[in-house]
Every structure is written in structure tokens, then in C-alpha cells.
Amino acid sequence: MSKPTKIKTIAVTREIPFNKLVLSQSNVRTIKTGVSIEDLSEDIAHRGLLQSLYARPVIAADGQETGFYEVPAGGRRYRALERLVKAKRLDKTALVPCIVRDTGVAEEDSLAENTQRESLHPVDQFRAFQTLVDRGLTEEDIAARFFVTPQVVKQRLRLAAVSPKILDLYIAEEMTLEHVMAFTPTTDHARQEQVWGALKSTYSPQPYSIRRMLTGSAVPACDRRAEFVGLEAYEAAGGAITRDLFSDRGDGFLQDPALLDRLVTDKLKQEAEGLSAEGWKWIAVAVDFPYGHTNGLRALEGEPIPLTEDEQATRDSLQAEFDQLERDYAEADELPDEVDRRMGEIEEAIEALDNRPLRFDPAEMARAGVFISLDRDGELDIDRGYVRPDDEAPADQNGDGAANGDPSSPGQAAMPRASGVTAIVLDSGLNPPPEDEDDGDAVKPLSERLLTELSAHRTIALRNAVAEQPDVAFRSVLHMLCLLVFYGNRSDNCMEISPTVAAMTTQAPGLKESAAAEAFTARQDRWREALPKTKGELWVHLARMDADLQMQLFAHAASATVNVLREPWNRRPGAYAHGDILSRDAGLDMAAAGWVPTVDNYLGRVPKARILEAVREGCGEKEAQLIDHLKKGDMAREAERLLADSGWLPEALRLAEPAETPAAASEGGDDDNVVALPAFLNEDLAPAHDADDDEELIAAE
């Protein structure tokens, strides 16, 4: 093996006037990446050229040097200098430091220069930004010098403030940058390391789990209460916010829930006091009212306030613009972004104009009330015009006033009894109290409270399923009527056929926002719009409906009587069994209906043994073993993530197996299983007879 040749000269450097340099076609970089030419030129103007250009002499046809040099490596630096020259910020004869080579292959040198270098590790960049701050530069100074936004600088500095032990794990590629970002809501290194110690042995710890454990009981800035009050108002009242610089909106977590609730209460009271001038008898206020809170109340029929001339002109103009855009792009496969955006803006503006406030009869308003709450986006939701049964005019006590329900039904929402603004109710079902802590190994029966809440979800989902199956709804009501008429019994049917719609006496977490509840409510609203405003016109209206519409309306009305709630004070084994039958025939699948196990609705309410059982059934033994060492709270949160897409259901929500399997249909088809009419109802199937027989029968009579 020969001895390596000793290097005598590393490079030949020269200072060459810029106007003697030309770009080479041998530069292998053809795709723009990294810092822009504009930013690079500004950086060179600020601090000078930090890296020499690589140049080769330009050789004439006779083999002699021309005095010019081509630049096969350093093209972006050349373009940045060229930009400064054109802007007359740099003299065209300014000397540029260059490394000059006249041997080898230009393309090879260009490739080597671009591949042999390595970008700075992100952690080095984070720490370098912090060093600049320590040296006296402001965040704005750093942003200006490195051509980034101040927000980017803040993010880098927050990442530099993460525990060195966490950053070392990132450097060692034992976690991702997303994991590091999740630690930034706090600068407490001990807490950061504690959280990672609890999560690192779990199956694929996720950034959101880190963020959730760090924030604890803090309220996310996207919470409806925070959106309603506003972060500025919360901070002005002395509330602290832990900023999450890496969220899409740059918000964070509110650290004082009690202060937030007080601010919500005060603002809702102000809104209610302002609304009281309209002349309502009572105003009920809550962050969120439970599903079915208007059961038993009569809704007033208001008239939309007509558009003013200016509003109508605006609407006509918007509609004309929308129609023209539709015509212009009728043949286009895809709308341009700006057109699609404009059409969306027009639709929103038209919808806002069409969604008119209602005008009510002042005499009716004097005995009616208003519900004020917050929608899921933190906007004020005002629902006007509801009359309590005991506020009805005397002449209405047996008329319209009782049309919508029986106020004595168990579980009806307690309505305010005095005039004026009622007490503020906060966290209506948003934060259910946890069940008793039980970390034992035994799988104990579910608590009565949890069973009741789960069955509330099943009840609303079954109502929605029955409403979509008119034949099943018809058969179930017929079943109930036959029980009443022929058997003197109604307890073996889960439908509560009575003058009142079955009340939802239990409010479970997430019930109001569930897909089934929203679908049922939307269908209810559509039918309310389609039916006559006064009950006196209803019979004629129903008679004019075609059979299919009648069946659909029948299904919806019948579905509202479904009740499979499991309540400790109301044991109905026959109704529960019928609920299973109805669920099978209606095709109810609680997983498909949108129910998923969460910490609030199940996992945080049962012992650890139940959580592990759920993960074992939904995901497998391996996943259960990965979390079996965690504390209950952490175990419940990790189980929520694991079970999110598993379709797992607790036993209380599963479809029960039928008591006995029906016999398979015979080869003759479905008609073989149809129950035949009794003989006395089958007269039209009797043999034909002569007209003379009829005459003899009439004579005999």
C-alpha cells in the first residue's frame, strides 16, 4: 500500500473584480432552494461575503487565458452580488474573494461543494438565537437580520428553553421535533422531564399527550368560554395564559378557570339584562343547555322582520353576482381559488340577510321567555319565545299550551318561575364529575350513573335510526297499540306512546353535540317548517300528504317516543329487551352513529381494569400491556387515543344477541314467512257466488 501524498497547497485564492466574473453553465444547482437571492444579497450587504466563490479561468480558442473567470460553484452568491451591483450598492469593480482552480472537472467541483457541506442542526440554531439575545439583540433585530418573522424567532427561543435533557433526546433522534414543540407550553424543566418519564415507555407517545399532561386543568384558548370572553379581557382581569407558540392561531392555555367562569357569568348577565328590555317574562342563561331543554314548552310562532329597501337591494345584487359567476364557470372542471372564495363570501352574506330576526306578539312575549347560551364557537346563541305550561293564558290550559308536552313528566328541565334574569348555570354537562377512584384489578359492574348516561346516548341514536326506517317505526307503534288494546299491557315496548314526547331525563357528556342528536334536531326543524303553523289545519294537511311522506312523518313522530334509558328508579326489563329488537331491525350501530370512548364519557369513569379490558378488546393484548403500568388518568388518556378508530363499544352500547335465531327463510321466498290474515278478514278470497244468492239473502232479511 502506497503512502498518501502530502498536501502542499490547499487552495489558490485571488481577489477578482466582479466585472471579470461570469456564471458557468457547469453549476449543478438548477433548482431554487433555501434563502432567496434577495435575502442573501441583503445579508451580504449587512455583514459582507462569508464564503468565497469558486472560479476557473476562461480559456480562449487559442488556449490562452482571457482574463475572465467563470463561476461553477457559488452561483447564488454571484447573483446576490450582481443584484447589489445593479442597485448601485456595490461597485462593479469591487474585489471578490475567489478560490481559483484550473484542474479537474468543473461539474465535479460544483457537486462536491454542494454535497460535502451539512446544514446546521435545528438545536444549534435554537441555541444560536438564544446566544444572540444574550448578547443584546432583540427578537426584532434577529428577525430582520435573518429574514424571518418575529414569531419564528419567538418559536426558536421557546424551543431553546426546553430542558437540555429533552433536547439531547431530540439530537439522538429518540423523539421528533413535534415532540419537542409539545413541551413548550411550560419552561419548567423538572415538569417537562417528569412528563416524558411517564410517557416514554408507552406505545408511541404522541405530542398531544405531552401537551395535555403539561397543561393539566388549564382551559384551552379554543374553549367556548374563552372565545366568548376574549383573551384580552381575561388577561386584563389578571388571568395568566401559557402561550402555545406552535398552535395555528398562536394561542395557548388559560391558567385560572375560576376567573374565566366569573368573567363568563358577568358577560352573560350583561347580555341578559340588555335583552330584558324586549319585554320577556324570564331569561334563562347557561354556558350550554342540555339536549331537550325545551321539552314541555310551547314555542311561539314569530314572523321574520322584512328586509329594508337597502338590504333587499344588497341581497339582489349579491344574488345577481353569484348567478353570473355560476354561468361564467359552468363548464369549468374546477373553480379558480379567488372565484371559489368569492362565491363562498356571497353565500355567507346572503345567508346572513336571509336569517332574519323574528318579531313576536307583545302579549305572548309577556308570558314567554328566552334561553341564552354559547354555541360551540363561543358565539352568543339566543333562542327566543318559549312559554311554560303554567304561564299559559287560562283559555289555553287545555289547548295549544299543552301541545308540546306534559310539564309533570319526570326529568323535564326546571324552568325559571320568577320574572327577570334567572341564575346563571355554568358547565351544564360540560365537565361531568368523575366516578369514584378505583384502581383495583377486578372488573366491577358499571355504576348506575354511567349506565344511565350511556343509555342516553343509545336512546338518541336509536331515535335517529328509527326515524330513518318508517317500516320499523310503524311496526313498533303497531306493536305498542296491540299491547294496549289486546293485552292491557304497555311495559314490553320501549316507546312511550302518550300525550307527551318521551323526555330525555339524563344529560350525558357530548350528547347535545352528538351526530345523532344533531341529525334528529335538524329533521325535527325541517318537519316543523313543513307542517301548518296552527294545529287546526293539521288534519287536512296530513290527509293531502302522499303515502311516502306520511310514512316518513310517522317514523319521525314515533321515534321521538323511543326511550331505552336505564334509570335506577325506572326498571323496565321488557322495554330494554324490545329496545334490543328495535335496534337490530333499525340497523343501529353505536360506533357508526359516532360514539367513541373518551376520558369524559367512559374511560375516566371506570376503574383501571375496565380501561385495560377495553384496550385489550379494541386493540389487542400488546397495546394493553404497553399502558398497564400507567396511573389511571394517564392510562385513560392514552386509551382514548388507542381506541379512537377501533370501533370498540362498552357492553351497554353493544347490540345484544337475539334470544333465539329465527328460522331461515324457505326456498319459497319471503312470502313463506308472512302471517296470513284470519279467516274472518279474508272474505275477499272466498269463492265467487251468484247474484241470485244475494237476492235470496236480502229477501230472507
TIVEXTOR-686391 format. One record per residue (C-alpha): z, y, x. Coordinates in steps of 0.25 Angstrom, whole numbers, padded with zeros to 4 digits, always signed. Example, Ala and Ser with C-alpha at 12.3 -4.5 7.8 and 13.67 -1.06 7.14 Angstrom:
2
+0031-0018+0049
+0029-0004+0055
This chain:
701
+0000+0000+0000
-0004+0013+0006
+0005+0025+0008
+0003+0036-0002
-0004+0048+0003
+0006+0060+0006
+0002+0072-0003
+0000+0085+0005
-0005+0095-0005
-0001+0095-0020
-0010+0105-0025
-0018+0117-0021
-0014+0130-0028
-0022+0143-0030
-0021+0155-0038
-0035+0157-0044
-0039+0169-0052
-0040+0166-0067
-0055+0170-0068
-0058+0160-0058
-0053+0148-0067
-0061+0141-0077
-0058+0130-0087
-0062+0116-0083
-0069+0106-0092
-0061+0095-0085
-0048+0099-0092
-0044+0086-0100
-0036+0094-0110
-0045+0097-0122
-0034+0097-0134
-0025+0108-0136
-0010+0104-0136
+0003+0111-0133
+0005+0126-0131
-0006+0135-0135
-0015+0143-0126
-0009+0156-0132
+0005+0152-0130
+0002+0147-0116
-0004+0160-0112
+0008+0168-0117
+0017+0158-0109
+0009+0161-0096
+0009+0176-0099
+0024+0175-0100
+0028+0166-0088
+0015+0164-0080
+0008+0151-0077
+0018+0140-0075
+0007+0129-0071
-0005+0131-0062
-0019+0128-0067
-0027+0116-0061
-0040+0121-0055
-0052+0115-0048
-0063+0123-0040
-0076+0125-0048
-0087+0119-0039
-0101+0125-0039
-0114+0116-0039
-0115+0118-0024
-0101+0112-0022
-0094+0126-0019
-0082+0132-0026
-0086+0143-0036
-0072+0150-0035
-0069+0146-0049
-0059+0135-0053
-0059+0126-0065
-0046+0122-0072
-0046+0108-0077
-0031+0108-0079
-0023+0119-0085
-0033+0124-0095
-0023+0129-0105
-0017+0137-0095
-0030+0143-0091
-0033+0146-0106
-0020+0153-0107
-0023+0161-0094
-0037+0164-0100
-0030+0169-0113
-0021+0179-0105
-0033+0184-0097
-0041+0187-0110
-0030+0194-0115
-0029+0202-0102
-0015+0198-0100
-0019+0191-0087
-0029+0196-0077
-0042+0187-0075
-0040+0186-0060
-0025+0182-0061
-0022+0171-0051
-0019+0158-0058
-0012+0147-0050
-0020+0134-0049
-0020+0120-0043
-0033+0118-0037
-0039+0104-0035
-0053+0101-0030
-0052+0086-0030
-0050+0075-0041
-0055+0075-0055
-0052+0088-0064
-0050+0080-0077
-0041+0070-0070
-0032+0082-0065
-0033+0089-0079
-0028+0075-0085
-0017+0074-0075
-0011+0088-0077
-0010+0085-0092
-0005+0071-0092
+0005+0072-0080
+0013+0083-0086
+0024+0080-0096
+0029+0089-0107
+0044+0093-0108
+0053+0084-0115
+0058+0091-0128
+0072+0091-0124
+0069+0098-0111
+0062+0109-0120
+0074+0110-0129
+0083+0112-0117
+0074+0121-0110
+0074+0130-0123
+0089+0130-0122
+0089+0134-0108
+0081+0146-0111
+0091+0150-0122
+0102+0148-0112
+0094+0157-0102
+0094+0169-0113
+0081+0167-0120
+0081+0168-0135
+0075+0158-0145
+0064+0168-0148
+0061+0170-0133
+0059+0156-0131
+0051+0154-0143
+0042+0166-0138
+0040+0160-0124
+0037+0146-0128
+0029+0150-0140
+0037+0143-0151
+0045+0148-0163
+0060+0151-0162
+0062+0140-0172
+0057+0130-0161
+0066+0136-0151
+0078+0134-0160
+0074+0120-0163
+0073+0117-0148
+0086+0123-0145
+0093+0115-0156
+0087+0102-0150
+0092+0106-0136
+0106+0108-0143
+0107+0093-0147
+0116+0084-0140
+0111+0081-0126
+0114+0066-0129
+0105+0067-0141
+0094+0074-0133
+0096+0063-0122
+0093+0052-0132
+0080+0060-0136
+0076+0061-0122
+0078+0046-0121
+0069+0044-0133
+0081+0038-0141
+0078+0048-0152
+0067+0057-0157
+0066+0072-0157
+0068+0071-0173
+0082+0065-0170
+0086+0076-0160
+0082+0086-0171
+0091+0080-0181
+0103+0083-0172
+0100+0098-0172
+0108+0102-0185
+0121+0102-0176
+0124+0105-0162
+0136+0097-0161
+0132+0087-0150
+0144+0077-0154
+0140+0077-0168
+0125+0074-0164
+0129+0063-0155
+0139+0057-0166
+0127+0057-0176
+0118+0050-0166
+0129+0040-0163
+0130+0036-0177
+0115+0035-0180
+0109+0030-0167
+0112+0015-0170
+0106+0016-0184
+0092+0011-0187
+0082+0022-0183
+0091+0034-0185
+0084+0045-0192
+0084+0060-0189
+0088+0064-0203
+0100+0054-0202
+0105+0062-0190
+0103+0076-0197
+0111+0071-0209
+0122+0066-0201
+0123+0079-0193
+0123+0087-0206
+0133+0080-0214
+0138+0087-0227
+0129+0099-0224
+0119+0103-0234
+0104+0103-0230
+0097+0116-0232
+0087+0110-0241
+0099+0107-0251
+0096+0113-0265
+0109+0121-0264
+0105+0127-0250
+0091+0130-0255
+0097+0137-0267
+0108+0146-0259
+0099+0148-0247
+0103+0146-0233
+0104+0161-0230
+0114+0163-0241
+0122+0151-0237
+0123+0156-0222
+0127+0170-0227
+0139+0164-0235
+0143+0157-0221
+0137+0144-0222
+0133+0137-0210
+0119+0130-0208
+0115+0120-0198
+0101+0123-0195
+0091+0112-0194
+0080+0118-0186
+0071+0106-0187
+0070+0105-0202
+0057+0110-0209
+0064+0123-0214
+0073+0125-0203
+0086+0124-0212
+0098+0115-0210
+0111+0111-0216
+0122+0119-0223
+0135+0116-0218
+0144+0122-0229
+0141+0114-0242
+0153+0121-0250
+0148+0135-0247
+0134+0131-0251
+0139+0125-0264
+0147+0138-0267
+0134+0147-0264
+0126+0138-0273
+0137+0139-0284
+0137+0154-0283
+0122+0156-0283
+0121+0147-0295
+0131+0155-0302
+0123+0167-0300
+0111+0161-0305
+0118+0156-0317
+0124+0170-0320
+0111+0176-0319
+0105+0166-0329
+0116+0168-0339
+0110+0181-0343
+0099+0174-0350
+0109+0170-0361
+0112+0155-0359
+0125+0150-0364
+0128+0142-0352
+0123+0139-0338
+0125+0126-0330
+0124+0127-0315
+0123+0116-0305
+0116+0113-0292
+0110+0101-0299
+0112+0096-0313
+0112+0081-0315
+0100+0074-0321
+0100+0074-0337
+0110+0086-0337
+0102+0092-0349
+0104+0079-0358
+0110+0082-0371
+0106+0097-0371
+0095+0104-0379
+0084+0111-0370
+0079+0124-0376
+0065+0126-0378
+0061+0138-0371
+0048+0146-0371
+0041+0149-0357
+0041+0164-0355
+0026+0168-0355
+0019+0173-0343
+0017+0188-0341
+0003+0194-0340
+0005+0195-0325
+0010+0181-0324
-0001+0176-0333
-0012+0183-0324
-0006+0178-0312
-0006+0163-0317
-0020+0165-0322
-0024+0170-0308
-0017+0158-0301
-0024+0148-0310
-0037+0154-0308
-0036+0153-0293
-0031+0139-0294
-0043+0135-0303
-0052+0142-0293
-0047+0134-0281
-0048+0121-0288
-0062+0124-0291
-0065+0128-0277
-0059+0116-0271
-0062+0106-0282
-0072+0098-0273
-0063+0099-0260
-0057+0086-0255
-0045+0093-0250
-0040+0108-0253
-0038+0117-0241
-0024+0120-0237
-0024+0134-0242
-0030+0131-0255
-0021+0120-0258
-0009+0129-0254
-0014+0140-0263
-0017+0130-0275
-0002+0126-0273
+0003+0140-0273
-0005+0143-0286
+0000+0131-0293
+0015+0135-0290
+0012+0149-0295
+0006+0144-0308
+0018+0134-0310
+0028+0145-0307
+0021+0154-0318
+0020+0143-0328
+0034+0139-0326
+0039+0149-0336
+0054+0152-0339
+0058+0149-0353
+0062+0158-0364
+0073+0153-0374
+0078+0157-0387
+0091+0166-0384
+0098+0159-0396
+0096+0146-0389
+0100+0151-0375
+0113+0156-0381
+0117+0141-0383
+0110+0135-0371
+0112+0134-0356
+0105+0133-0342
+0106+0124-0331
+0105+0130-0317
+0103+0121-0305
+0096+0119-0292
+0083+0111-0290
+0080+0102-0278
+0075+0114-0271
+0087+0123-0273
+0080+0132-0283
+0087+0136-0296
+0084+0127-0307
+0087+0134-0321
+0086+0125-0333
+0088+0134-0346
+0090+0130-0360
+0099+0119-0364
+0109+0118-0376
+0121+0110-0377
+0123+0102-0389
+0136+0109-0393
+0129+0123-0391
+0118+0120-0401
+0117+0128-0414
+0125+0122-0426
+0112+0119-0433
+0106+0111-0421
+0118+0102-0419
+0110+0091-0426
+0097+0096-0422
+0090+0100-0409
+0102+0102-0402
+0105+0087-0401
+0091+0083-0398
+0093+0081-0383
+0105+0073-0382
+0120+0070-0386
+0129+0078-0378
+0140+0068-0380
+0133+0057-0372
+0140+0053-0360
+0136+0060-0347
+0130+0072-0354
+0130+0084-0344
+0142+0092-0347
+0136+0106-0351
+0143+0119-0350
+0151+0123-0362
+0154+0138-0359
+0145+0150-0359
+0140+0155-0345
+0138+0149-0332
+0145+0135-0330
+0151+0129-0318
+0143+0126-0306
+0141+0112-0303
+0137+0109-0289
+0131+0096-0283
+0128+0089-0296
+0126+0075-0291
+0120+0080-0278
+0132+0075-0270
+0138+0063-0277
+0152+0059-0272
+0151+0047-0262
+0157+0034-0266
+0170+0029-0260
+0168+0025-0246
+0168+0010-0244
+0163+0005-0231
+0167-0010-0233
+0158-0021-0231
+0158-0026-0245
+0147-0023-0255
+0154-0018-0267
+0149-0015-0280
+0143-0001-0282
+0152+0010-0288
+0151+0013-0303
+0147+0028-0299
+0136+0023-0290
+0131+0013-0300
+0130+0023-0311
+0122+0033-0302
+0112+0022-0298
+0111+0018-0313
+0108+0033-0316
+0096+0033-0306
+0091+0020-0313
+0093+0026-0327
+0084+0038-0324
+0074+0029-0316
+0073+0019-0328
+0071+0030-0338
+0060+0035-0330
+0054+0021-0329
+0056+0018-0344
+0049+0031-0347
+0037+0027-0339
+0036+0013-0347
+0034+0016-0362
+0033+0002-0366
+0046-0001-0359
+0053+0011-0365
+0048+0007-0379
+0053-0007-0377
+0067-0003-0373
+0069+0006-0384
+0064-0004-0394
+0074-0014-0387
+0085-0004-0390
+0081-0001-0404
+0080-0016-0407
+0094-0018-0401
+0100-0007-0410
+0092-0011-0423
+0093-0026-0422
+0105-0029-0413
+0114-0018-0415
+0115-0016-0400
+0110-0006-0390
+0118-0009-0377
+0108-0018-0371
+0098-0007-0369
+0099+0004-0359
+0092+0014-0367
+0101+0024-0375
+0094+0026-0387
+0102+0037-0394
+0100+0051-0399
+0103+0055-0384
+0095+0053-0371
+0103+0044-0362
+0112+0053-0353
+0112+0052-0338
+0127+0051-0337
+0127+0049-0322
+0120+0058-0311
+0117+0051-0298
+0113+0058-0285
+0098+0061-0285
+0096+0057-0300
+0091+0070-0305
+0080+0071-0293
+0076+0056-0294
+0061+0053-0297
+0065+0046-0309
+0073+0058-0315
+0062+0068-0311
+0051+0059-0318
+0059+0057-0330
+0063+0072-0332
+0048+0076-0329
+0044+0066-0340
+0054+0072-0349
+0049+0086-0347
+0035+0082-0350
+0039+0076-0363
+0047+0088-0367
+0035+0097-0365
+0026+0088-0373
+0035+0086-0385
+0037+0096-0396
+0048+0107-0394
+0055+0104-0407
+0059+0091-0412
+0053+0093-0426
+0039+0091-0420
+0043+0079-0412
+0039+0068-0423
+0025+0073-0426
+0023+0075-0411
+0027+0061-0408
+0018+0056-0419
+0006+0062-0413
+0008+0056-0399
-0001+0045-0395
+0006+0031-0393
+0006+0032-0378
+0013+0046-0378
+0023+0041-0388
+0026+0029-0379
+0028+0038-0367
+0037+0047-0374
+0044+0035-0380
+0046+0030-0366
+0052+0043-0360
+0061+0045-0372
+0066+0031-0372
+0068+0031-0356
+0078+0043-0358
+0087+0033-0365
+0088+0023-0353
+0102+0022-0348
+0106+0012-0337
+0117+0020-0331
+0129+0011-0327
+0141+0019-0330
+0155+0013-0329
+0159+0018-0343
+0146+0013-0350
+0144-0002-0347
+0130-0007-0353
+0126-0020-0347
+0116-0023-0357
+0109-0009-0355
+0109-0011-0340
+0102-0025-0342
+0092-0018-0351
+0090-0007-0340
+0086-0018-0330
+0076-0023-0340
+0071-0010-0343
+0070-0007-0328
+0061-0019-0326
+0052-0016-0337
+0051-0001-0333
+0048-0005-0319
+0060+0003-0314
+0061+0002-0298
+0072+0012-0294
+0066+0013-0280
+0053+0016-0285
+0060+0026-0294
+0064+0034-0282
+0079+0029-0280
+0083+0027-0265
+0096+0025-0260
+0103+0037-0253
+0116+0041-0248
+0119+0049-0261
+0115+0039-0271
+0119+0026-0265
+0121+0023-0250
+0132+0033-0249
+0139+0028-0261
+0141+0013-0257
+0149+0006-0246
+0142+0003-0233
+0140-0012-0237
+0131-0007-0249
+0123+0002-0239
+0121-0009-0229
+0117-0018-0241
+0107-0008-0246
+0100-0006-0232
+0100-0022-0230
+0093-0024-0243
+0084-0012-0242
+0080-0012-0227
+0085-0025-0220
+0097-0030-0213
+0093-0024-0200
+0094-0010-0206
+0107-0013-0212
+0113-0017-0198
+0108-0004-0192
+0117+0004-0201
+0129-0005-0204
+0137+0002-0193
+0136+0016-0198
+0146+0023-0206
+0144+0024-0221
+0138+0038-0222
+0128+0035-0211
+0125+0021-0216
+0122+0027-0230
+0113+0038-0224
+0105+0028-0215
+0104+0018-0226
+0098+0029-0235
+0087+0031-0224
+0084+0016-0223
+0083+0013-0238
+0075+0026-0241
+0062+0018-0243
+0067+0004-0245
+0067+0004-0260
+0081-0002-0260
+0090-0001-0272
+0104-0004-0275
+0107-0015-0285
+0110-0005-0296
+0096+0000-0296
+0088-0013-0294
+0080-0019-0305
+0089-0031-0310
+0082-0044-0311
+0079-0049-0325
+0089-0059-0331
+0078-0069-0333
+0064-0069-0329
+0054-0068-0341
+0045-0080-0342
+0031-0077-0336
+0020-0073-0345
+0012-0085-0350
-0003-0086-0348
-0006-0081-0362
-0003-0067-0357
+0008-0056-0361
+0005-0059-0376
+0013-0072-0374
+0026-0064-0371
+0024-0055-0383
+0035-0057-0394
+0028-0060-0407
+0030-0052-0420
+0039-0058-0430
+0032-0065-0442
+0036-0054-0452
+0030-0043-0443
+0017-0052-0441
+0011-0051-0455
-0002-0045-0450
-0004-0058-0442
-0003-0067-0455
-0015-0074-0461
-0024-0065-0469
-0023-0066-0485
-0032-0063-0497
-0031-0050-0505
-0029-0059-0517
-0015-0063-0511
-0011-0048-0510
-0015-0046-0525
-0007-0058-0529
+0005-0053-0521
+0004-0039-0527
+0003-0045-0541
+0016-0054-0539
+0024-0042-0534
